[in-house]
Amino acid sequence: MKLPIHLLVLDMLGCVLIGLGMAMQFAGLSILPEHLRFENDALVYIVVGVALMLPAVLYILGRLRRQ
């Protein structure tokens, strides 16, 4: 089963955002300039990353149900 390229790109971007969010949360890494930071920005990165990965997961589950 091959994933469409647009879902792969979304999944890759979601993985990057989750990784950055976790690095911000647990390692104290700050990738944003001071004037662009806000409270709980790491959590927002993680949630957006999961949201970007969700279409690929739903596509895989849909294909598995059809087989």
PDB file of N, CA, C and O in Angstrom:
ATOM      1  N   MET A   1       0.851  -1.178   0.000  1.00  0.00           N
ATOM      2  CA  MET A   1       0.000   0.000   0.000  1.00  0.00           C
ATOM      3  C   MET A   1       0.895   1.239   0.000  1.00  0.00           C
ATOM      4  O   MET A   1       1.726   1.420   0.890  1.00  0.00           O
ATOM      5  N   LYS A   2       0.712   2.073  -0.996  1.00  0.00           N
ATOM      6  CA  LYS A   2       1.481   3.308  -1.072  1.00  0.00           C
ATOM      7  C   LYS A   2       0.640   4.480  -0.588  1.00  0.00           C
ATOM      8  O   LYS A   2      -0.549   4.586  -0.887  1.00  0.00           O
ATOM      9  N   LEU A   3       1.289   5.350   0.165  1.00  0.00           N
ATOM     10  CA  LEU A   3       0.632   6.565   0.619  1.00  0.00           C
ATOM     11  C   LEU A   3       0.799   7.643  -0.455  1.00  0.00           C
ATOM     12  O   LEU A   3       1.874   7.750  -1.045  1.00  0.00           O
ATOM     13  N   PRO A   4      -0.230   8.440  -0.721  1.00  0.00           N
ATOM     14  CA  PRO A   4      -0.065   9.551  -1.657  1.00  0.00           C
ATOM     15  C   PRO A   4       0.978  10.544  -1.138  1.00  0.00           C
ATOM     16  O   PRO A   4       1.162  10.692   0.070  1.00  0.00           O
ATOM     17  N   ILE A   5       1.646  11.211  -2.058  1.00  0.00           N
ATOM     18  CA  ILE A   5       2.754  12.095  -1.703  1.00  0.00           C
ATOM     19  C   ILE A   5       2.297  13.240  -0.805  1.00  0.00           C
ATOM     20  O   ILE A   5       3.048  13.657   0.077  1.00  0.00           O
ATOM     21  N   HIS A   6       1.091  13.756  -1.005  1.00  0.00           N
ATOM     22  CA  HIS A   6       0.642  14.870  -0.171  1.00  0.00           C
ATOM     23  C   HIS A   6       0.452  14.434   1.284  1.00  0.00           C
ATOM     24  O   HIS A   6       0.670  15.222   2.204  1.00  0.00           O
ATOM     25  N   LEU A   7       0.047  13.181   1.489  1.00  0.00           N
ATOM     26  CA  LEU A   7      -0.077  12.689   2.859  1.00  0.00           C
ATOM     27  C   LEU A   7       1.289  12.450   3.486  1.00  0.00           C
ATOM     28  O   LEU A   7       1.465  12.642   4.689  1.00  0.00           O
ATOM     29  N   LEU A   8       2.250  12.032   2.680  1.00  0.00           N
ATOM     30  CA  LEU A   8       3.610  11.862   3.192  1.00  0.00           C
ATOM     31  C   LEU A   8       4.221  13.191   3.609  1.00  0.00           C
ATOM     32  O   LEU A   8       4.905  13.277   4.629  1.00  0.00           O
ATOM     33  N   VAL A   9       3.971  14.223   2.816  1.00  0.00           N
ATOM     34  CA  VAL A   9       4.500  15.551   3.147  1.00  0.00           C
ATOM     35  C   VAL A   9       3.858  16.070   4.434  1.00  0.00           C
ATOM     36  O   VAL A   9       4.546  16.612   5.299  1.00  0.00           O
ATOM     37  N   LEU A  10       2.546  15.905   4.559  1.00  0.00           N
ATOM     38  CA  LEU A  10       1.863  16.327   5.790  1.00  0.00           C
ATOM     39  C   LEU A  10       2.374  15.552   6.994  1.00  0.00           C
ATOM     40  O   LEU A  10       2.568  16.119   8.069  1.00  0.00           O
ATOM     41  N   ASP A  11       2.592  14.255   6.811  1.00  0.00           N
ATOM     42  CA  ASP A  11       3.083  13.425   7.904  1.00  0.00           C
ATOM     43  C   ASP A  11       4.493  13.858   8.316  1.00  0.00           C
ATOM     44  O   ASP A  11       4.801  13.927   9.506  1.00  0.00           O
ATOM     45  N   MET A  12       5.339  14.146   7.338  1.00  0.00           N
ATOM     46  CA  MET A  12       6.705  14.584   7.638  1.00  0.00           C
ATOM     47  C   MET A  12       6.693  15.927   8.370  1.00  0.00           C
ATOM     48  O   MET A  12       7.419  16.112   9.347  1.00  0.00           O
ATOM     49  N   LEU A  13       5.881  16.848   7.902  1.00  0.00           N
ATOM     50  CA  LEU A  13       5.786  18.151   8.566  1.00  0.00           C
ATOM     51  C   LEU A  13       5.241  18.006   9.986  1.00  0.00           C
ATOM     52  O   LEU A  13       5.699  18.688  10.902  1.00  0.00           O
ATOM     53  N   GLY A  14       4.269  17.123  10.166  1.00  0.00           N
ATOM     54  CA  GLY A  14       3.730  16.871  11.495  1.00  0.00           C
ATOM     55  C   GLY A  14       4.774  16.289  12.430  1.00  0.00           C
ATOM     56  O   GLY A  14       4.842  16.662  13.601  1.00  0.00           O
ATOM     57  N   CYS A  15       5.594  15.370  11.915  1.00  0.00           N
ATOM     58  CA  CYS A  15       6.670  14.788  12.744  1.00  0.00           C
ATOM     59  C   CYS A  15       7.669  15.851  13.169  1.00  0.00           C
ATOM     60  O   CYS A  15       8.125  15.862  14.312  1.00  0.00           O
ATOM     61  N   VAL A  16       8.008  16.743  12.250  1.00  0.00           N
ATOM     62  CA  VAL A  16       8.947  17.822  12.574  1.00  0.00           C
ATOM     63  C   VAL A  16       8.370  18.735  13.650  1.00  0.00           C
ATOM     64  O   VAL A  16       9.069  19.106  14.594  1.00  0.00           O
ATOM     65  N   LEU A  17       7.104  19.096  13.511  1.00  0.00           N
ATOM     66  CA  LEU A  17       6.478  19.975  14.502  1.00  0.00           C
ATOM     67  C   LEU A  17       6.366  19.310  15.869  1.00  0.00           C
ATOM     68  O   LEU A  17       6.559  19.966  16.893  1.00  0.00           O
ATOM     69  N   ILE A  18       6.058  18.021  15.894  1.00  0.00           N
ATOM     70  CA  ILE A  18       5.997  17.307  17.173  1.00  0.00           C
ATOM     71  C   ILE A  18       7.379  17.276  17.805  1.00  0.00           C
ATOM     72  O   ILE A  18       7.524  17.505  19.006  1.00  0.00           O
ATOM     73  N   GLY A  19       8.391  16.994  16.999  1.00  0.00           N
ATOM     74  CA  GLY A  19       9.754  16.975  17.523  1.00  0.00           C
ATOM     75  C   GLY A  19      10.191  18.318  18.065  1.00  0.00           C
ATOM     76  O   GLY A  19      10.804  18.387  19.130  1.00  0.00           O
ATOM     77  N   LEU A  20       9.883  19.393  17.343  1.00  0.00           N
ATOM     78  CA  LEU A  20      10.226  20.730  17.826  1.00  0.00           C
ATOM     79  C   LEU A  20       9.451  21.077  19.093  1.00  0.00           C
ATOM     80  O   LEU A  20      10.002  21.666  20.023  1.00  0.00           O
ATOM     81  N   GLY A  21       8.182  20.715  19.126  1.00  0.00           N
ATOM     82  CA  GLY A  21       7.376  20.981  20.311  1.00  0.00           C
ATOM     83  C   GLY A  21       7.892  20.249  21.532  1.00  0.00           C
ATOM     84  O   GLY A  21       7.922  20.799  22.633  1.00  0.00           O
ATOM     85  N   MET A  22       8.296  19.006  21.334  1.00  0.00           N
ATOM     86  CA  MET A  22       8.847  18.252  22.468  1.00  0.00           C
ATOM     87  C   MET A  22      10.200  18.813  22.905  1.00  0.00           C
ATOM     88  O   MET A  22      10.502  18.856  24.097  1.00  0.00           O
ATOM     89  N   ALA A  23      11.001  19.236  21.947  1.00  0.00           N
ATOM     90  CA  ALA A  23      12.281  19.846  22.303  1.00  0.00           C
ATOM     91  C   ALA A  23      12.068  21.160  23.057  1.00  0.00           C
ATOM     92  O   ALA A  23      12.814  21.476  23.984  1.00  0.00           O
ATOM     93  N   MET A  24      11.063  21.911  22.663  1.00  0.00           N
ATOM     94  CA  MET A  24      10.758  23.155  23.363  1.00  0.00           C
ATOM     95  C   MET A  24      10.245  22.872  24.770  1.00  0.00           C
ATOM     96  O   MET A  24      10.586  23.578  25.720  1.00  0.00           O
ATOM     97  N   GLN A  25       9.422  21.832  24.893  1.00  0.00           N
ATOM     98  CA  GLN A  25       8.804  21.523  26.180  1.00  0.00           C
ATOM     99  C   GLN A  25       9.794  20.908  27.166  1.00  0.00           C
ATOM    100  O   GLN A  25       9.870  21.329  28.320  1.00  0.00           O
ATOM    101  N   PHE A  26      10.547  19.917  26.713  1.00  0.00           N
ATOM    102  CA  PHE A  26      11.359  19.136  27.637  1.00  0.00           C
ATOM    103  C   PHE A  26      12.814  19.577  27.717  1.00  0.00           C
ATOM    104  O   PHE A  26      13.448  19.400  28.757  1.00  0.00           O
ATOM    105  N   ALA A  27      13.360  20.147  26.641  1.00  0.00           N
ATOM    106  CA  ALA A  27      14.772  20.531  26.643  1.00  0.00           C
ATOM    107  C   ALA A  27      14.957  22.034  26.783  1.00  0.00           C
ATOM    108  O   ALA A  27      16.085  22.511  26.911  1.00  0.00           O
ATOM    109  N   GLY A  28      13.881  22.770  26.759  1.00  0.00           N
ATOM    110  CA  GLY A  28      13.990  24.220  26.902  1.00  0.00           C
ATOM    111  C   GLY A  28      14.491  24.920  25.653  1.00  0.00           C
ATOM    112  O   GLY A  28      14.923  26.070  25.723  1.00  0.00           O
ATOM    113  N   LEU A  29      14.441  24.254  24.522  1.00  0.00           N
ATOM    114  CA  LEU A  29      14.863  24.851  23.260  1.00  0.00           C
ATOM    115  C   LEU A  29      13.869  25.934  22.861  1.00  0.00           C
ATOM    116  O   LEU A  29      12.659  25.725  22.951  1.00  0.00           O
ATOM    117  N   SER A  30      14.356  27.067  22.428  1.00  0.00           N
ATOM    118  CA  SER A  30      13.452  28.128  21.965  1.00  0.00           C
ATOM    119  C   SER A  30      13.831  28.478  20.534  1.00  0.00           C
ATOM    120  O   SER A  30      14.897  29.038  20.279  1.00  0.00           O
ATOM    121  N   ILE A  31      12.942  28.139  19.604  1.00  0.00           N
ATOM    122  CA  ILE A  31      13.228  28.382  18.198  1.00  0.00           C
ATOM    123  C   ILE A  31      12.605  29.687  17.703  1.00  0.00           C
ATOM    124  O   ILE A  31      12.962  30.189  16.637  1.00  0.00           O
ATOM    125  N   LEU A  32      11.691  30.219  18.471  1.00  0.00           N
ATOM    126  CA  LEU A  32      11.036  31.467  18.092  1.00  0.00           C
ATOM    127  C   LEU A  32      11.744  32.658  18.721  1.00  0.00           C
ATOM    128  O   LEU A  32      12.242  32.566  19.843  1.00  0.00           O
ATOM    129  N   PRO A  33      11.791  33.779  18.003  1.00  0.00           N
ATOM    130  CA  PRO A  33      12.322  34.990  18.634  1.00  0.00           C
ATOM    131  C   PRO A  33      11.452  35.398  19.832  1.00  0.00           C
ATOM    132  O   PRO A  33      10.289  35.008  19.936  1.00  0.00           O
ATOM    133  N   GLU A  34      12.025  36.163  20.698  1.00  0.00           N
ATOM    134  CA  GLU A  34      11.356  36.547  21.951  1.00  0.00           C
ATOM    135  C   GLU A  34       9.997  37.205  21.717  1.00  0.00           C
ATOM    136  O   GLU A  34       9.043  36.927  22.444  1.00  0.00           O
ATOM    137  N   HIS A  35       9.900  38.066  20.720  1.00  0.00           N
ATOM    138  CA  HIS A  35       8.642  38.801  20.520  1.00  0.00           C
ATOM    139  C   HIS A  35       7.549  37.934  19.876  1.00  0.00           C
ATOM    140  O   HIS A  35       6.395  38.361  19.822  1.00  0.00           O
ATOM    141  N   LEU A  36       7.882  36.722  19.383  1.00  0.00           N
ATOM    142  CA  LEU A  36       6.878  35.830  18.806  1.00  0.00           C
ATOM    143  C   LEU A  36       6.469  34.700  19.747  1.00  0.00           C
ATOM    144  O   LEU A  36       5.575  33.923  19.411  1.00  0.00           O
ATOM    145  N   ARG A  37       7.087  34.590  20.894  1.00  0.00           N
ATOM    146  CA  ARG A  37       6.762  33.530  21.844  1.00  0.00           C
ATOM    147  C   ARG A  37       5.476  33.843  22.593  1.00  0.00           C
ATOM    148  O   ARG A  37       5.123  35.003  22.806  1.00  0.00           O
ATOM    149  N   PHE A  38       4.798  32.796  22.981  1.00  0.00           N
ATOM    150  CA  PHE A  38       3.596  32.937  23.787  1.00  0.00           C
ATOM    151  C   PHE A  38       3.544  31.766  24.752  1.00  0.00           C
ATOM    152  O   PHE A  38       4.317  30.815  24.635  1.00  0.00           O
ATOM    153  N   GLU A  39       2.642  31.843  25.687  1.00  0.00           N
ATOM    154  CA  GLU A  39       2.534  30.806  26.701  1.00  0.00           C
ATOM    155  C   GLU A  39       2.047  29.502  26.070  1.00  0.00           C
ATOM    156  O   GLU A  39       1.121  29.510  25.258  1.00  0.00           O
ATOM    157  N   ASN A  40       2.664  28.397  26.439  1.00  0.00           N
ATOM    158  CA  ASN A  40       2.323  27.060  25.951  1.00  0.00           C
ATOM    159  C   ASN A  40       2.504  26.905  24.445  1.00  0.00           C
ATOM    160  O   ASN A  40       1.749  26.173  23.805  1.00  0.00           O
ATOM    161  N   ASP A  41       3.495  27.583  23.875  1.00  0.00           N
ATOM    162  CA  ASP A  41       3.729  27.451  22.441  1.00  0.00           C
ATOM    163  C   ASP A  41       4.197  26.052  22.064  1.00  0.00           C
ATOM    164  O   ASP A  41       3.920  25.590  20.957  1.00  0.00           O
ATOM    165  N   ALA A  42       4.900  25.370  22.963  1.00  0.00           N
ATOM    166  CA  ALA A  42       5.334  24.001  22.687  1.00  0.00           C
ATOM    167  C   ALA A  42       4.132  23.067  22.550  1.00  0.00           C
ATOM    168  O   ALA A  42       4.122  22.193  21.683  1.00  0.00           O
ATOM    169  N   LEU A  43       3.136  23.244  23.389  1.00  0.00           N
ATOM    170  CA  LEU A  43       1.934  22.426  23.312  1.00  0.00           C
ATOM    171  C   LEU A  43       1.188  22.663  21.996  1.00  0.00           C
ATOM    172  O   LEU A  43       0.638  21.730  21.412  1.00  0.00           O
ATOM    173  N   VAL A  44       1.175  23.894  21.545  1.00  0.00           N
ATOM    174  CA  VAL A  44       0.530  24.210  20.266  1.00  0.00           C
ATOM    175  C   VAL A  44       1.259  23.507  19.120  1.00  0.00           C
ATOM    176  O   VAL A  44       0.618  22.972  18.216  1.00  0.00           O
ATOM    177  N   TYR A  45       2.589  23.506  19.150  1.00  0.00           N
ATOM    178  CA  TYR A  45       3.367  22.812  18.126  1.00  0.00           C
ATOM    179  C   TYR A  45       3.015  21.321  18.106  1.00  0.00           C
ATOM    180  O   TYR A  45       2.833  20.737  17.038  1.00  0.00           O
ATOM    181  N   ILE A  46       2.922  20.717  19.277  1.00  0.00           N
ATOM    182  CA  ILE A  46       2.623  19.290  19.363  1.00  0.00           C
ATOM    183  C   ILE A  46       1.215  18.995  18.838  1.00  0.00           C
ATOM    184  O   ILE A  46       1.026  18.038  18.087  1.00  0.00           O
ATOM    185  N   VAL A  47       0.238  19.799  19.222  1.00  0.00           N
ATOM    186  CA  VAL A  47      -1.144  19.572  18.784  1.00  0.00           C
ATOM    187  C   VAL A  47      -1.272  19.774  17.275  1.00  0.00           C
ATOM    188  O   VAL A  47      -1.950  18.993  16.607  1.00  0.00           O
ATOM    189  N   VAL A  48      -0.642  20.792  16.737  1.00  0.00           N
ATOM    190  CA  VAL A  48      -0.696  21.023  15.289  1.00  0.00           C
ATOM    191  C   VAL A  48       0.011  19.889  14.547  1.00  0.00           C
ATOM    192  O   VAL A  48      -0.443  19.466  13.484  1.00  0.00           O
ATOM    193  N   GLY A  49       1.110  19.400  15.098  1.00  0.00           N
ATOM    194  CA  GLY A  49       1.804  18.272  14.486  1.00  0.00           C
ATOM    195  C   GLY A  49       0.942  17.026  14.438  1.00  0.00           C
ATOM    196  O   GLY A  49       0.912  16.334  13.421  1.00  0.00           O
ATOM    197  N   VAL A  50       0.244  16.732  15.516  1.00  0.00           N
ATOM    198  CA  VAL A  50      -0.661  15.581  15.536  1.00  0.00           C
ATOM    199  C   VAL A  50      -1.790  15.781  14.534  1.00  0.00           C
ATOM    200  O   VAL A  50      -2.186  14.838  13.849  1.00  0.00           O
ATOM    201  N   ALA A  51      -2.307  16.990  14.443  1.00  0.00           N
ATOM    202  CA  ALA A  51      -3.388  17.268  13.494  1.00  0.00           C
ATOM    203  C   ALA A  51      -2.917  17.082  12.054  1.00  0.00           C
ATOM    204  O   ALA A  51      -3.690  16.639  11.205  1.00  0.00           O
ATOM    205  N   LEU A  52      -1.664  17.413  11.770  1.00  0.00           N
ATOM    206  CA  LEU A  52      -1.140  17.233  10.420  1.00  0.00           C
ATOM    207  C   LEU A  52      -0.872  15.761  10.107  1.00  0.00           C
ATOM    208  O   LEU A  52      -0.905  15.365   8.942  1.00  0.00           O
ATOM    209  N   MET A  53      -0.611  14.959  11.111  1.00  0.00           N
ATOM    210  CA  MET A  53      -0.364  13.538  10.895  1.00  0.00           C
ATOM    211  C   MET A  53      -1.657  12.727  10.802  1.00  0.00           C
ATOM    212  O   MET A  53      -1.641  11.607  10.291  1.00  0.00           O
ATOM    213  N   LEU A  54      -2.749  13.259  11.276  1.00  0.00           N
ATOM    214  CA  LEU A  54      -4.019  12.539  11.329  1.00  0.00           C
ATOM    215  C   LEU A  54      -4.551  12.097   9.960  1.00  0.00           C
ATOM    216  O   LEU A  54      -5.056  10.978   9.870  1.00  0.00           O
ATOM    217  N   PRO A  55      -4.472  12.898   8.889  1.00  0.00           N
ATOM    218  CA  PRO A  55      -5.000  12.416   7.596  1.00  0.00           C
ATOM    219  C   PRO A  55      -4.315  11.148   7.088  1.00  0.00           C
ATOM    220  O   PRO A  55      -4.977  10.285   6.511  1.00  0.00           O
ATOM    221  N   ALA A  56      -3.015  11.022   7.290  1.00  0.00           N
ATOM    222  CA  ALA A  56      -2.324   9.813   6.849  1.00  0.00           C
ATOM    223  C   ALA A  56      -2.787   8.599   7.647  1.00  0.00           C
ATOM    224  O   ALA A  56      -2.970   7.519   7.085  1.00  0.00           O
ATOM    225  N   VAL A  57      -2.975   8.771   8.943  1.00  0.00           N
ATOM    226  CA  VAL A  57      -3.445   7.663   9.780  1.00  0.00           C
ATOM    227  C   VAL A  57      -4.855   7.255   9.362  1.00  0.00           C
ATOM    228  O   VAL A  57      -5.154   6.064   9.274  1.00  0.00           O
ATOM    229  N   LEU A  58      -5.708   8.219   9.107  1.00  0.00           N
ATOM    230  CA  LEU A  58      -7.076   7.905   8.681  1.00  0.00           C
ATOM    231  C   LEU A  58      -7.099   7.232   7.312  1.00  0.00           C
ATOM    232  O   LEU A  58      -7.920   6.348   7.066  1.00  0.00           O
ATOM    233  N   TYR A  59      -6.208   7.645   6.427  1.00  0.00           N
ATOM    234  CA  TYR A  59      -6.100   7.019   5.111  1.00  0.00           C
ATOM    235  C   TYR A  59      -5.690   5.552   5.255  1.00  0.00           C
ATOM    236  O   TYR A  59      -6.269   4.679   4.607  1.00  0.00           O
ATOM    237  N   ILE A  60      -4.710   5.285   6.087  1.00  0.00           N
ATOM    238  CA  ILE A  60      -4.239   3.914   6.302  1.00  0.00           C
ATOM    239  C   ILE A  60      -5.347   3.063   6.913  1.00  0.00           C
ATOM    240  O   ILE A  60      -5.570   1.933   6.479  1.00  0.00           O
ATOM    241  N   LEU A  61      -6.040   3.593   7.911  1.00  0.00           N
ATOM    242  CA  LEU A  61      -7.138   2.837   8.531  1.00  0.00           C
ATOM    243  C   LEU A  61      -8.272   2.574   7.542  1.00  0.00           C
ATOM    244  O   LEU A  61      -8.867   1.497   7.550  1.00  0.00           O
ATOM    245  N   GLY A  62      -8.569   3.547   6.697  1.00  0.00           N
ATOM    246  CA  GLY A  62      -9.607   3.362   5.680  1.00  0.00           C
ATOM    247  C   GLY A  62      -9.231   2.290   4.675  1.00  0.00           C
ATOM    248  O   GLY A  62     -10.069   1.479   4.283  1.00  0.00           O
ATOM    249  N   ARG A  63      -7.975   2.284   4.258  1.00  0.00           N
ATOM    250  CA  ARG A  63      -7.516   1.249   3.317  1.00  0.00           C
ATOM    251  C   ARG A  63      -7.542  -0.132   3.964  1.00  0.00           C
ATOM    252  O   ARG A  63      -7.880  -1.117   3.307  1.00  0.00           O
ATOM    253  N   LEU A  64      -7.193  -0.213   5.236  1.00  0.00           N
ATOM    254  CA  LEU A  64      -7.219  -1.507   5.923  1.00  0.00           C
ATOM    255  C   LEU A  64      -8.641  -2.027   6.094  1.00  0.00           C
ATOM    256  O   LEU A  64      -8.871  -3.234   6.018  1.00  0.00           O
ATOM    257  N   ARG A  65      -9.576  -1.149   6.317  1.00  0.00           N
ATOM    258  CA  ARG A  65     -10.975  -1.571   6.458  1.00  0.00           C
ATOM    259  C   ARG A  65     -11.529  -2.102   5.141  1.00  0.00           C
ATOM    260  O   ARG A  65     -12.322  -3.043   5.137  1.00  0.00           O
ATOM    261  N   ARG A  66     -11.112  -1.499   4.015  1.00  0.00           N
ATOM    262  CA  ARG A  66     -11.608  -1.919   2.714  1.00  0.00           C
ATOM    263  C   ARG A  66     -11.040  -3.270   2.277  1.00  0.00           C
ATOM    264  O   ARG A  66     -11.638  -3.940   1.434  1.00  0.00           O
ATOM    265  N   GLN A  67      -9.912  -3.678   2.825  1.00  0.00           N
ATOM    266  CA  GLN A  67      -9.292  -4.949   2.405  1.00  0.00           C
ATOM    267  C   GLN A  67      -9.884  -6.120   3.100  1.00  0.00           C
ATOM    268  O   GLN A  67      -9.472  -7.255   2.858  1.00  0.00           O
TER     269      GLN A  67
END
